[in-house]
Amino acid sequence: MPIVAQSSETTDWVSRFADEVIEESERRAPGKPVVVASGLSPSGPIHLGNLREVMTPHLVADEIRRRGLEVRHLISWDDYDRYRKVPVGVPGTDGSWAEHIGRPLTAVPAPAGSPYPNWAEHFKAAMTESLAELGVEFDGISQTAQYTSGVYREQILHAMKHRKDIDAVLAQYRTKAKPAAKKQQKAVDEAELEAEEGSGAAAEDDGSSGSGGYFPYKPYCGGCGKDLTTVTSYDDDTTELAYVCTACGFEETVRLSEFNRGKLVWKVDWPMRWAYEGVIFEPSGVDHSSPGSSFQVGGEIVGIFGGERPIGPMYAFVGISGMAKMSSSKGGVPTPGDALQIMEPQLLRWLYARRRPNQSFKIAFDQEIQRLYDEWDKLAAKVADGSALPGDIAAYTRAVGTAGAELPRTARPLPYRTLASVADITAGHRDQALRILSDLDPAHPLGSLDEARPRYDRAEAWINTHVPADQRTVVRDEPDAELLKSLDDADRRSLRLLLDGLAGNWSLDGLTHLVYGVPKVQAGFSADATPKELPPEIKTAQRTFFALLYRLLVSRDTGPRLPTLLLAVGQERVRALLGE
């Protein structure tokens, strides 16, 4: 079936890239499936910054599928990369893992207690599970399997035969850096090294250079299994390769045409795969797009293998609210699995879909998550009533499902901040949580807590794992007699107005109207008066009244939204704590 570019009615970035990718695929490989690619290195926890390496081509591939075209999304697991360092903060590891530095990731033991056979499989498993929950379809390729089975043998021999051509390309970037630019280039190299640990490229040297010349291939040592080797000679006719290990002193001569224990160096390996797989689209991080970086150098080397560099955007870093730029090696960085514990897959997909790849953004693990959910729910309402803009509709549609199916969703998507408050106040008592949530809208009570899942479970997980203990809500057991005794007549009148209205307003909307209305009524206005009809001091009076209620109920000046808190505490207990 011929591939024909079709312009979308929307103007979202995904559609624009899909148009370009389809057109480019027809030029390069007419009649064949479109190939997009990502690369992930399971050298440690694969964090949310690395997820952009997957979500960008996934969204483009999914748009192409929606147009009825065949597309493959390849994820290369760079599990044959060298083990560079023991990541900080990985449970089940200690100093003994350092002895494996230099070995393939699949030759390193998994952290203690892991059910997986090696280090790479341990970290691949968590990411694979998260991608399934996010609805990401892909074809996974183990680079260990590719190299050790001889799949790339012809490409390796070709690279060795053309080693002088490869060296000439690399030499341009080795010699171009002027003294004033060396410091900047060093920073670029370090950024690549850090980013590549978890984004599909364990950074390594350009190859072996010595008296025998330049070689773009690194054997893993037959003695110690590490890649601390130097190729000393190679014969193009016989493919005999000699190397020596600088770690253990082991020396060996092998026939490269029969040898499967080694790999091309990264800046050669990546473009080789572009040509081998026929990759049309692959994004790259800002670290890969600097002068002399892997993506730029690879764009020249790929021609040696008879291919072309993929098209694809440079994508910006993803941050976490309250945290610096993510790095796998520094430990403690949130993974997609961590995010999916506290937010539904639709919200996480939306965060990546709504921003162009070159726009940085943050994923909230702090109080900001409540605002993000409010924004998401407002968008859902606009989509439902037809008032959303086309670009927002496109991002929403990509978030809630794929070309194949919609993602499972919460039947009753109650406000996340409300669910978090209920989970906070009830501290795991599900029967109380159901009672409170049913009181939110007495005309349409929940039949079971399952109707509010999985959103309720995500909000509860956020409360339990990301809200400090000193910020948790603890309702008083007894009235604060001293505070009640100290109240003036105005405070007592405000409490009386609230208590008199409780029974007739016992719902989320009713209590919201009541608690905001008490200061209005006390000042001589109608409880229904709008902000435009009220003097500015009413807002001050409301804040003062709210602070009083918080102190009487939870011994703090702030807390969960008061209507939710009142519902959670229950009428009888509220009356007691407010001194009735």
N, C-alpha and C positions, 0 to 999 in steps of 0.2 A: 504494500500500500504506500503510495507516495506521501511524503511529509509536506504539508502545506501550512505555512504560518498563518495564524488567524489572530487578528487584533482583538483584544478583549474590549468590551464596552467600558470596563472600569479602567482607571489609570493607576492601579496599584503597581508597586515595583515588581511583584512576582510575575504578573502578566507581561510586563515589558521584557523581563529576562527570558520568559518562556518564548516570546516571539523571536528573540535573537537566537536562542538556543536551537529552536526548530529550524530556522533559516540556515544556521551554520551547520547543523547536522545534515540537512539536505545537500549542502555544498560538499561536505567532506565524505559522507557515507550515505548516499541516497538509498532509500528503501530499507535501511537497517534501523534497529531500535536506537533511540537516543540514549547516550550514555552520560550520566552525571556521576560525580565521584566525591567522596570524603575520605579522609585518612585519620585514624585514631591510634595513638600509641598507648597500650595498657601498661605503662611504666609505673602507674600509681593510680589513685582515684581520678577518674575522668570528670573534670569539673564543668560548671555551667558555661564557662567561656568556650570550652571545647565543643559544647553542644551547638554553638552557632556554626561550626564547621559541618555539622550534620543537617541542622534545620534549614539552612539556606538552600542547599541543593534539594533537600526533601520537598520544600514548598514549591520549588520550580518544577521538580519531577511530577509532583501531584497535580499541578496545573496542566502539565502536558498530558497526563492521564485523563484529566477531566475533558480534554479535547478529543479523546478517543484514540490517542497515539500510544505506541508501545515505547516504554522507557525503562531503563535499568539504572537504579541508584546503587552504585558500588560503595561499600565501606571497606577500605583496606585496613585490616588490623596489623599494625606494624609490630607484630609480636616477635619478629626475628631481629629487631633492633637490640643493641647492647644495653645491658643494665647499667645505667650511669651512676646512680646513687640510691641510697636507702631513703625514701621519702620520709619527711618528718610526720609524726603522728599517726602512723599506720599500726593499728593494734596487731599483736602477734608477731612483731619483728623486734630484733635487738641488734647489737653490734655485729653479730655473727653473719648477718646478711651481706655485710660489706665485702666478704670474701668472694661473692658472686659477681662483683662489678667487672664488666667486660664480657660477660657471657650473654647469650641470647635470653630474652625475657622468658621464653618457654623452657629454658634450662635452669631457671631459678625457682627454688621451692616457694610454694604459696605461703602466705603468713600462717603462723601456727594456728591450728584449729579450723582452717579453711577446708571445705569439702572438695576443692578443685585441685587438679594435678600439678599446677605450676602457677607462678606469679601472674603471667599474662591471662590465663583463663580465669583467675580469681577476679581481676578487675574488668575483664570483658563481660563477665556474667552480670555484674551490677548494671553496666551500661546497656546491655542487651535487654534486660528486664525493663529498664526505664524507657527505651525506645519503643518497645512493644506497647507499653501503657500510653505513650504519646501517639501511637498510630503510625509510626515510621516504618515503611516497608523498605527493605534493602537486601542486597546480595552481599554477604560477608565473605571476604577473602583473607585467609590467613597467610601472611607472608612467610611464616615458617614452612607451611605446607608447600607454597609455591617454590621456594628456594631449595628445600631439602628433597623435593621430588624431581627436581631438574626441569621444571616448567620453563624457567628463564635461561636455560643453558645456552641457547643460541644467542640470546640478547647479551649474556655475559661474555661469550666469545667475541661477539661483535664489538662490544665496548673495549675489550682488551686489544683487539685488532686496530681499533681507532683511538687508542689511548693518547696518541700525540695530538689528535684533533681535540679531544676532550681537554687535555692539559692546556692547549692553546686558549680555549675559551676561559678556563679557570684562571689562567695566567693574566688575562686582561684585567681581572678584578683584583688579583694579588698585587699588581704593579700600579694600577691606576690611582690608588689611594695616596693622596699627597700627605705630607707630614701633618698639616693642619687638620686633615680630615680623618686621620687615623683614630683619634679618640672617639669621634662620632661613629666610625665603622666598628670599633670595638664594642660600643654600646649596642649597635645593631646586631652584632654577632651574639652578644650576651642575651639580647631580647629574643633572638631566634632560638638560642639554646634553651631558654626557659620555656618559651611557648611551645616549642616542638616536643618537649617532654610529654605533653598530653594531647597534642593536636595532630598526630600523624607523622612525626618526624623526629626521632631521637637524633639530635645533632651530633655530628661526628666530623672527623677531618676530611679533607678532599681526596685522600688516597695516599699511597706509599710513594715517596720520592726519595731516591737515594742514588747510589752509583749505578744501579740497574735501570734507572729512569723512573718515569711516572707510571703508576698502576692504579686504576679506579676500582680495584677489587680488594676486599679484606677477608682472608680466610679466618675462620675460628680455629684456634690452635688444637691440634690432635692430642696434645699433652694435657693442658689445663682447661681447654674449652673456651678460652677468652680470645678477644679480638685484638690483643696487644701484640699484633704481628706485623712484620714488614716483609713485603714481597721483594726478593733479591734478584730474581730472574724469571723470564718467561719466553717460551719459544712459540711463535705463532703457528709454525707448521705442525709440531708434535703436541702442542698445548701443554707442554711440561712447565709447571710452575713450582718454583722453590721459594720457601719462606722460612723465617726464623721468628720465634716468639721472644719478645723482650721481657716477658714476665717469668717464664720458667726455663728459657733456653732451648726449648724443643725446636728441632729443625726437620723439615720434611720436603720431599719433592713429589708432586702429584700430577696427574693428567687432568687438566681443568675440564676436558670433555667428558670426564667420568666422575668429577668431584662435586659434591653437593653440600659442602660444609663451609659456607661463606656467603658474602653478599656484596653487591655493588655499594659504594659509598653513597650517602644520602643524595648529594647534588647530582648524582648520575642515576641513582635508583628511581627517583621520582619522575624525571622525564622519560626514562625507559618505560615505566608503567603507563604514562600517558599514551605513548605510541602503541604499546602492546594491547591495551584495553580499548583504544580509540575514544578516549575521554573527550567530550565536547565541552563540558561545563564543570569547573571546580573552583570554588572560592578560595581565597587565601587571606590569612591574617595580615595586619599591618606590618608585623615583623617579617613576613615573607616577601613584602613588596618594596623593601628598601633597596638602594643600589647595592649590587653584589649579593643579594639574598637568593635563597633557593629558587623562588618563583622566577626571578629575572634571569638567573643563570640557566635554569632549566629550560626557559624559553628558547635559548640558543642551542643547548645540548640535545633537545628533543629532535631536532632536525637530523642529527647523526643517526638516530634510530628510525628515520623516515616518517616522523610524525609532526604534529603541530601542537603548540601549547594550547591548553583549553582556554576558552573565554571564561570570565568569572570576575566578580567584584572583589575588591579588598574589603574585608569586614573589620569593624572596629571592636574594641574590647567590650566585654560584658562585666559589669561590676556588681557588687552586693551592697545594699544599704548599710553604711557604717563600716565598710571594709575597703582595703586598698585593692589594686589590681590582683587578680587571682594567679596563683602559681602552684602547680602540683607539688613542687619540691619543698615548698615552705609549710605545707601541712595545714589542716583545718579549713580547707576551701570547700564550699558546698558543692555537691554533685547534683545531677538531675534527680537522683533518688531522694536526696535531702529535700529538694524543692517539692517533689511530688508527695512528700509526707504532709506538707502544709498547704498545698494548693492543688486544685483539680487540673488535669492535663490540658483542658481547654484554655485556662488562664495562662499557663506556661507557654503553650503554642502561640497564643495571641501576643505575648510579649515579644516573641521573635518575628511574628508575621507583620506587626503593625509598624515596625521601624525598618527603614532601608538598611541594608547591610553595613553601609559606611557610617551609620549613626550609632554611637555608643548608648547604652542604657543600663539601668540597674535593676536587679531583681531583689525584691524586698523580703527580708526575713525579720524585720522589725515591725513597728506599728504601721509603717507605710503600706503593708500588705492589706490593711483594712481599706485604705483609700483606693488602692488598685482594684480591689473587689467591688467597691462602690462604682468606680468608673466602668468596670466590666458589666455590671448589672444595668447601669444606665444605657450602655451601648446595646445590650440585649433588648431592653425595652424599646429603644428607638428602631432597631431592626424589626421588631415585632409590629410596631405601629406605622412603619414605612417612612419615618422621618430621618433615618440615618443617611449620611453621605455615601456615595458609591464606593470610595476608597475604604471607608470604615466597614461597609457591608462586606467587601471582599476580604478584609482582614478577619472579620468575625466568622465568615463562612469557612475560611481556612483553619480557624481555630477550633471550631466545633466538630470538624470531621475531615475526612479525606475523600478522594474520588471513589473509594471502595465502600466506605461506611461512616456513619456518624459515631463519635466517641460516646460511651455511656455517660449519661448526665444525671444530676440530682433531680428527682421528681419535683420537690418543692424547694427551689433555690432561695432560701431565706437569707437575709443580709448576713454576710460573713462576720461583721463586727458584733451583731446580735448573737450569733451562734458562739462566737468566742467568749462573749460576756457570760452566756449561760453555762458554757463549759467551765469557765473560770469559777463561777459562783457555786456550781453544783459539785465540782471536784470529783467527777467520775460517777455520780449517782444518776444513772440513766432514767430512772422513773421520775425523778425530780425534773430532769431536763425535758422529758416529754410533757410533764404538766405545764412547765413554764412556756414551752414553745406552743402548746395548744392554746394557752391564754393569749398569745399574741394576736390571734384572730379568732375569737370564740365562735364566729359564724362558720368558720372552716377549720376546725381543729385537726391536728395531725392524728392519723389513725395509729401510726407507730413511728418510732424514731428513724426507721429505715427510709421514710419518705424524705427526710432531710439529709440522707447520706448520698454520696460520700462527703459532701461539703461539711457536714457537722464533724465528721471524724477528722478532717483536715484542720478545722478550726480548733478542735480539742487538742490535736497534736501540736499546733502552734503555741497554744497556751502552755502546754506541759513542757515544751522543749526550748522555747525562745522568749518567754516572759520571765524575767528574774523573780525570785521568790518574794523580794520586798515590794514587787509591783502587783502581786496576786491579790485578789479580793477576799477578805475575811470579814464576814458579817458579824457584828457584835452579838454576844450571847445575852447581855443584859443592857438595859437602857443606861445612857451616860447621865446619871443623876446630877452630877456636878454641872455639866453643861446645860442641862434642861433648867436647872435652878437659876442659872446666870442669864437666861434669855430675857430680853425686854419685851414690852407689850407688843411691839410690831412683829417681832419674831414669833411670838405665841399666836398672833392673829394669822400669820402666814401658814403656820403648821395647822391651825384649825381649818383654814380654807382647804388645805390639801386633804386632811382627814375626812372632812365632810363630803369631798368629791370622790373618794376612792371607790366606793361601792358602785356608783353609777358610771365610772370610767375605767373599769377593770379590763383593759385591753391595751395593746401597744399604742394604737392611735389615740385612744381615750386618755391614757396616762400622759402621753406626749402633750396633748392639748392642755391637760390639767396642770402639769408642772410648769409649763411655759406661761400659763394663764394666771396663776396665783399672783405673781408680782404685778401683772397688769391690773387685775381686779383690785388689789390692795392700793394701787395708785389712783383708783377711780376710773379706770378704763374698762372696756369690755374685754372678756377673755378672747374674743374673736378678732380684736383689733390687729391690723397688720403693722409691720415695722414702719411703714410710711406714715401711719397715723399716730405713732408714738414718739415721745421725746427720747433723745439718746440715753438719758439716765435709766430708762427701763432696762436696757441691756445690763447695766451695772447692777441693778436690783436683782435681775435674774441670776447673774453669776454669784451674787452674795447668797441668795436663797439656795442655789444648788450646793454651794460649799457647806452651808449649814446642814442640809440633808445628808451629804456625804459624811460629815463628821459624826452625825447621830447614828448613821447606819453602819459605816465601815471605819470610823475613826481616822479618816483621811480627808483632804480637801478635794480630791478628785477620785474617779473610779469609772466603772462601766456606765454607759448611758443610763440615766436615772429611770426612764420607763422600764427598761429591761431589768435593772436592779430591783425595782419595786415588785415587778412580777415574780422575780426569782425569790425574794424574801417572803412573799406571801402577805395577804392583807392582815391577818391576825398579828403576825410578828412585826410588820411595819407599824401598826397602831401601838404596839407595846414599846417599840424602840423610840417612837416619836412622842412618848409620854402620855398617851391617852389613858 
